[in-house]
Amino acid sequence: MSAADLPPSPVTWEDGAPRSRLHGDVYFSRDNGLAESRAVFLNGCDLPDAWAGRRRFTVGEVGFGTGLNIAALLEAWGRTRPPGAHLSVFTVEAFPLTADEAARALAAWPELASVARLMTARWPGRARGFHRIDLPELAAVVDVAVMEAADGLSAWDGAADAWFLDGFSPTVDPHIWRQEVIDLVARRSAEGARAATYTVAGSVRRALAAAGFAVAKAPGHGRKRQRLQARLEREVAGPARGRSDPRMAIIGAGVAGASLRRAFATLGVEAVVFDAEGPGAGASGAPAALMAPRLDAGLAAPAALFAQAARTAARLYESIPGAVIARGALQLEAGPKDASRFSAIARSDLFEPGEMSPIGAPEASARVGEAAPPGLAMASAMVLDPGAVLGVWLGPATQSVARARVAAVERAGEGPSAPWRLLGEDGAVLAEADVVCIAAAMGTGDLVQGLGMTPVRGQASFADAAHPITAALFGAYAIPTRQGVLFGATHDRGDRSLEPRPADRRRNLEAVGAALPELARALGGASLADWCAVRATTGDYLPLAGQVAGRSGLWVLTGLGSRGFCLAPLLAEHLASTIVGSPSPLPHALAALVDPGRFAARAARKGRPRPEQPS
């Protein structure tokens, strides 16, 4: 289904109450939906008592709807959460309401007003995939899977302590109550997990029992005589609930390291960052950075990864004062297949309706200020001030970033549970940590062998003279900075030199001239400077984000290529969540796509050693 095929709204209104247009059923009780949510779901799962004394607690839900159950949950969490505790919520919804529709529905309960405002201000969109609602004010996150229930549960990596089963009535939507879905609920449960639902239908009772839940009826709410409560009886393999948070060290203070520090802080974990040169000294230190997804016409897993990453990045950058220099970008057609490729991307439900729009030559020309071919307008793309991003996510550099070069990382003792030592160039111990995340671009390969990364030198050029321009991509790029225009960049594999080259500046001007000759003439007459960096790339042009195989507690976030400001925020959330034992915002298939061990696994399946790439 494409974004254009989605129904305009899944909800109708009757006497001010929401009703599903698709199923002809109400979203919540007309008597008092909030009281029913509290009685059926919170009381049915023994909340808030169940999270007493817990450092982390996870709630799953089938049927997000208006968000009423989650709003009631968050209101209770805000009043009763243990000191320092963090709440993770996962919920699925195939046909999400808009923020305005949810706000209208939740407005019936003034006691939820503050929570409802937070939720609807960060409400998920309609693009297929996982959407995260960050609620640092409540020490909580809500991940909304916009897809069918079975698909969302299959993709999620969490283990819920409590489940709210709140699909529409089994008589009007039996699909969501089938055994496959209930089995997935059980497989995504922590040991002793509780589940609750308003329905006592025999098919639902039998499905829960078959999945391993002990099921009991309880007094219902309002006109409903009974409801169900259930508890998972079988043992579940998983991380210990009571484990303490690890001591964290991050190597690298570019956008990857900064994203990691932010992600850990969101989960209540402090991390020490090490970088010999300080924040933004490498590829994250350009005068401006473009955040845009890689465009894959195949619309397979890599496209889903970049779409979710761009959605996450845009949401986070919008909250940083002064971070966004300009919004929107234009990808110009450069070949005969681009028109059909752009059309397929624009129709995809991986993006919000209208987020990707093919435009003709007249509109493209108007946007760039000179004759231009047709293109694809990317509404959610952003030009960023890297310093503003790093300044907020890393904090004051003198306090949060240790200016030291980590020359080696080694175990401080025998066995996989021994902490890690970070050693300086003189062999001195800089720090010890339970977990080390290396986010040092090509420097990661100097500390961890066998990652198979390739350096790619990039030289960009910039003019500080003001020249209004829309961010444009055409094989190369030209984007606005605070003072002028940044354009380029070269792409030289295997080259690690950081010395600017006059010949590369000429190459950059020629690349702009081939697409936007008037801009190139203006830039050619301006005073120009150059900026160089070395990008870290992989053989499949996808990043490395995960634990190093066979080295417990050693993680990497690297191989981001030229898409660091797009990929790093989401992948950092994935690493941080996984490390501390919270659910990842990254679906299973996308986590496998970026796993550092994927090359070795592919080689093993083919029965041959994995050839190393030059590093």
Stockholm file with secondary structure:
# STOCKHOLM 1.0

chainA/1-615         MSAADLPPSPVTWEDGAPRSRLHGDVYFSRDNGLAESRAVFLNGCDLPDAWAGRRRFTVGEVGFGTGLNIAALLEAWGRTRPPGAHLSVFTVEAFPLTADEAARALAAWPELASVARLMTARWPGRARGFHRIDLPELAAVVDVAVMEAADGLSAWDGAADAWFLDGFSPTVDPHIWRQEVIDLVARRSAEGARAATYTVAGSVRRALAAAGFAVAKAPGHGRKRQRLQARLEREVAGPARGRSDPRMAIIGAGVAGASLRRAFATLGVEAVVFDAEGPGAGASGAPAALMAPRLDAGLAAPAALFAQAARTAARLYESIPGAVIARGALQLEAGPKDASRFSAIARSDLFEPGEMSPIGAPEASARVGEAAPPGLAMASAMVLDPGAVLGVWLGPATQSVARARVAAVERAGEGPSAPWRLLGEDGAVLAEADVVCIAAAMGTGDLVQGLGMTPVRGQASFADAAHPITAALFGAYAIPTRQGVLFGATHDRGDRSLEPRPADRRRNLEAVGAALPELARALGGASLADWCAVRATTGDYLPLAGQVAGRSGLWVLTGLGSRGFCLAPLLAEHLASTIVGSPSPLPHALAALVDPGRFAARAARKGRPRPEQPS
#=GR chainA/1-615 SS CCGGGSCSCSEEEETTEEEETTTCCBSSCTTTHHHHHIIIIITTTTTTGGGTTCSEEEEEEECCTTSHHHHHHHHHHHHHCCTTCEEEEEEECSSCCCHHHHHHHHTTCGGGHHHHHHHHHTCCCSSSEEEEEEEGGGTEEEEEEESCHHHHHHHCCCCEEEEEECCSCTTTCGGGGSHHHHHHHHHTEEEEEEEEESCCCHHHHHHHHHTTEEEEEEECSTTCCEEEEEEECSCCCCCCTTCCCCCEEEECCSHHHHHHHHHHHHTTCCEEEECSSCTTCSTTCSSCEEECCCCCTTCSHHHHHHHHHHHHHHHHHHTSTTCEEEEEEEEECCSTTHHHHHHHHHHCTTSCTTTEEEECHHHHHHHHTSCCCCEEEEEEEEEECHHHHHHHHHCSHHHHEECCCCCEEEESSSSTTSCEEEECTTSCEEEEESEEEECCTHHHHHHSTTCCCEEEEEEEEEECSCCCCCCEESSSEEEECSSSEEEECCCEETCCCCSCCHHHHHHHHHHHHHHCHHHHHHHHTSCEEEEEEEEEECTTSCCEEEECTTCTTEEEEECCTTCHHHHHHHHHHHHHHHHHTCCCSSCHHHHHHTCTTHHHHHHHHTTSCCCCCCC
#=GC SS_cons         CCGGGSCSCSEEEETTEEEETTTCCBSSCTTTHHHHHIIIIITTTTTTGGGTTCSEEEEEEECCTTSHHHHHHHHHHHHHCCTTCEEEEEEECSSCCCHHHHHHHHTTCGGGHHHHHHHHHTCCCSSSEEEEEEEGGGTEEEEEEESCHHHHHHHCCCCEEEEEECCSCTTTCGGGGSHHHHHHHHHTEEEEEEEEESCCCHHHHHHHHHTTEEEEEEECSTTCCEEEEEEECSCCCCCCTTCCCCCEEEECCSHHHHHHHHHHHHTTCCEEEECSSCTTCSTTCSSCEEECCCCCTTCSHHHHHHHHHHHHHHHHHHTSTTCEEEEEEEEECCSTTHHHHHHHHHHCTTSCTTTEEEECHHHHHHHHTSCCCCEEEEEEEEEECHHHHHHHHHCSHHHHEECCCCCEEEESSSSTTSCEEEECTTSCEEEEESEEEECCTHHHHHHSTTCCCEEEEEEEEEECSCCCCCCEESSSEEEECSSSEEEECCCEETCCCCSCCHHHHHHHHHHHHHHCHHHHHHHHTSCEEEEEEEEEECTTSCCEEEECTTCTTEEEEECCTTCHHHHHHHHHHHHHHHHHTCCCSSCHHHHHHTCTTHHHHHHHHTTSCCCCCCC
//
